[in-house]
Amino acid sequence: MNKAGKAEFMRRLARHMPRPTTELVYGNPFQLLIAVMLSAQATDVSVNKATQTLFVAAPDARSMRKLGVAGVKQHIRAIGLANTKAANVIKTCAILLARHAGEVPAERAELEALPGVGRKTANVVLNVAFGQPTIAVDTHIFRVGNRTRLAPGKTPLAVERALLRALPADCLQHAHHWLILHGRYTCRARQPLCAACCVADLCEWHGKKRYLEP
């Protein structure tokens, strides 16, 4: 896919989804950080169900730390890796309180220094909470980038860098959500909805023909 095709690809997603946003429910940057940490190997639906009670009991770092690991686990026990996630949440709260006055830092290095926070989580927080033009490559974006040839790469970091190089600057702020939502609901891993896809003619996936209407 050439540069013009990639620009058109994103323009169409923008028209199709003019107000993209995360499907995680949160009330402040701290809650977003915790929700994204919990979302690893879990669905947004399951995370939202857990945080619906967790964030009432502990809306900020200080109150979350007071819950302790056992208290956090009571709210997130239905989510995968609950033991590890609860421990990381409490450790993260301790660091936020000790180093950042309980606030979430807006710098990548500071975010990635938090337990349970990798590049993808940091990118989501930087983009959603602080408006930075970052792209968090999850399984959906990785699939869309490689399948369509919008941004092929062997690793999530390679796809992220390919997207940052290839996409127009004016779409980077929302590219993360456009691509995730496209991958989640249209360019699905199984039974992709190619016949209803707004970028099907730009997509270079050789397997799309069997999913297009005759």
C-alpha distance (Angstrom), angle and dihedral (degrees) to the residues before:
residue distance angle dihedral
M1 . . .
N2 3.80 . .
K3 3.80 126.1 .
A4 3.81 93.9 -95.9
G5 3.79 90.5 50.4
K6 3.80 91.7 51.3
A7 3.79 91.4 50.5
E8 3.80 90.9 50.1
F9 3.82 89.9 46.8
M10 3.80 90.4 58.8
R11 3.83 94.0 41.7
R12 3.78 90.0 57.5
L13 3.80 93.3 48.2
A14 3.80 87.8 49.8
R15 3.80 91.6 53.1
H16 3.79 90.8 46.2
M17 3.84 93.3 48.1
P18 3.82 107.4 26.1
R19 3.82 95.1 168.3
P20 3.80 107.1 37.0
T21 3.79 119.2 178.0
T22 3.76 141.5 159.1
E23 3.79 116.1 -82.3
L24 3.81 91.1 -141.0
V25 3.80 113.6 104.8
Y26 3.80 115.6 -130.5
G27 3.78 140.4 147.3
N28 3.80 104.3 -153.1
P29 3.84 140.3 5.6
F30 3.80 91.7 -86.8
Q31 3.78 92.4 55.2
L32 3.80 90.5 46.2
L33 3.80 90.5 52.9
I34 3.80 92.1 50.6
A35 3.81 93.0 45.3
V36 3.80 91.9 51.6
M37 3.80 91.0 47.6
L38 3.80 89.2 52.9
S39 3.80 92.9 46.7
A40 3.81 95.2 71.1
Q41 3.82 106.8 118.0
A42 3.81 89.5 -6.1
T43 3.79 135.8 94.3
D44 3.79 123.4 -107.3
V45 3.80 87.8 -121.5
S46 3.81 92.7 58.5
V47 3.80 92.1 44.7
N48 3.81 92.5 50.1
K49 3.79 90.0 50.5
A50 3.81 90.4 53.5
T51 3.79 97.4 42.9
Q52 3.79 91.6 48.4
T53 3.81 87.1 78.7
L54 3.81 99.0 23.2
F55 3.80 94.6 59.6
V56 3.80 91.9 47.8
A57 3.80 90.0 54.3
A58 3.80 93.9 40.8
P59 3.82 117.4 15.6
D60 3.82 96.0 166.3
A61 3.79 141.8 32.0
R62 3.80 95.9 -94.4
S63 3.79 95.7 51.8
M64 3.81 91.6 41.2
R65 3.78 91.2 54.2
K66 3.81 90.0 51.5
L67 3.81 89.5 57.4
G68 3.78 89.9 62.6
V69 3.79 126.3 -159.0
A70 3.80 93.8 -62.4
G71 3.79 92.2 49.8
V72 3.80 93.5 50.3
K73 3.81 90.9 47.1
Q74 3.79 90.8 57.3
H75 3.80 88.8 64.3
I76 3.82 99.8 39.2
R77 3.81 102.4 35.5
A78 3.82 91.8 115.1
I79 3.82 91.2 58.4
G80 3.80 120.8 87.9
L81 3.82 117.8 -98.9
A82 3.80 90.0 15.8
N83 3.81 94.7 160.1
T84 3.79 94.7 53.3
K85 3.80 93.6 41.0
A86 3.80 93.5 50.2
A87 3.80 90.9 51.0
N88 3.81 91.9 48.7
V89 3.79 92.1 48.1
I90 3.80 91.9 55.0
K91 3.81 92.8 45.0
T92 3.80 89.8 49.1
C93 3.79 91.7 50.5
A94 3.80 90.4 51.8
I95 3.81 91.2 52.9
L96 3.80 93.2 45.8
L97 3.79 90.0 52.8
A98 3.80 94.8 44.4
R99 3.80 98.8 43.3
H100 3.80 108.3 19.6
A101 3.81 106.6 31.1
G102 3.80 88.8 -109.0
E103 3.79 93.8 -58.0
V104 3.80 127.5 121.9
P105 3.82 111.5 -110.6
A106 3.80 119.3 -125.9
E107 3.82 94.4 -144.7
R108 3.81 123.4 95.9
A109 3.82 95.8 -137.6
E110 3.80 92.2 51.9
L111 3.80 92.1 47.8
E112 3.79 94.4 47.8
A113 3.81 89.2 50.7
L114 3.82 88.6 66.7
P115 3.83 117.3 96.6
G116 3.80 111.4 -100.5
V117 3.80 93.9 14.0
G118 3.79 116.8 116.6
R119 3.77 132.4 167.6
K120 3.80 95.0 -76.8
T121 3.80 94.0 51.6
A122 3.80 91.2 45.2
N123 3.80 90.8 51.1
V124 3.80 92.1 52.5
V125 3.80 92.5 50.4
L126 3.80 93.5 44.9
N127 3.80 91.2 49.4
V128 3.80 102.1 40.4
A129 3.79 102.1 32.1
F130 3.80 100.3 32.9
G131 3.80 104.7 25.0
Q132 3.79 96.1 -120.9
P133 3.84 117.5 154.9
T134 3.79 96.6 -114.4
I135 3.80 128.6 139.3
A136 3.79 120.2 -144.8
V137 3.80 107.3 -154.7
D138 3.78 109.1 -147.1
T139 3.80 126.4 165.7
H140 3.82 91.4 -78.1
I141 3.80 96.4 52.3
F142 3.80 90.9 42.3
R143 3.80 89.6 54.6
V144 3.81 95.3 44.7
G145 3.80 93.1 46.5
N146 3.79 93.0 51.9
R147 3.80 100.9 34.0
T148 3.80 96.2 50.3
R149 3.83 93.7 33.5
L150 3.77 89.2 -125.2
A151 3.81 89.1 130.2
P152 3.80 113.8 -6.8
G153 3.77 118.5 -165.5
K154 3.79 140.5 149.1
T155 3.81 94.6 -130.7
P156 3.81 135.4 34.2
L157 3.80 89.7 -110.4
A158 3.81 91.2 52.5
V159 3.81 90.5 51.3
E160 3.80 91.1 47.1
R161 3.79 91.9 52.1
A162 3.80 91.9 45.3
L163 3.79 90.6 52.9
L164 3.80 93.0 48.2
R165 3.80 89.8 51.3
A166 3.78 97.1 43.7
L167 3.78 106.7 38.8
P168 3.81 124.9 82.8
A169 3.80 112.8 -101.2
D170 3.79 92.5 -122.8
C171 3.81 92.7 62.5
L172 3.81 99.9 46.1
Q173 3.80 94.4 90.1
H174 3.81 92.5 64.7
A175 3.83 101.9 21.4
H176 3.80 90.6 97.7
H177 3.80 93.3 61.6
W178 3.80 96.9 37.0
L179 3.79 90.9 55.9
I180 3.80 96.4 42.0
L181 3.79 93.1 50.1
H182 3.80 91.5 44.4
G183 3.79 90.2 52.3
R184 3.78 94.0 43.7
Y185 3.79 98.1 49.8
T186 3.83 109.1 18.7
C187 3.80 113.6 15.4
R188 3.79 91.1 46.2
A189 3.79 123.7 172.6
R190 3.80 91.0 -117.9
Q191 3.77 124.6 32.8
P192 3.82 97.2 1.0
L193 3.80 113.7 -156.7
C194 3.79 96.1 -122.1
A195 3.80 93.0 153.8
A196 3.82 90.0 60.6
C197 3.81 96.1 38.3
C198 3.80 117.0 121.1
V199 3.82 91.9 -151.2
A200 3.81 99.8 40.1
D201 3.81 93.3 118.7
L202 3.82 91.1 53.5
C203 3.79 94.9 45.7
E204 3.80 114.3 102.0
W205 3.80 97.0 -159.9
H206 3.79 108.7 133.4
G207 3.82 91.8 -151.6
K208 3.80 97.0 59.6
K209 3.80 94.5 89.8
R210 3.80 94.1 77.6
Y211 3.80 90.8 55.1
L212 3.79 96.7 47.9
E213 3.77 120.1 92.2
P214 3.83 113.1 -106.3
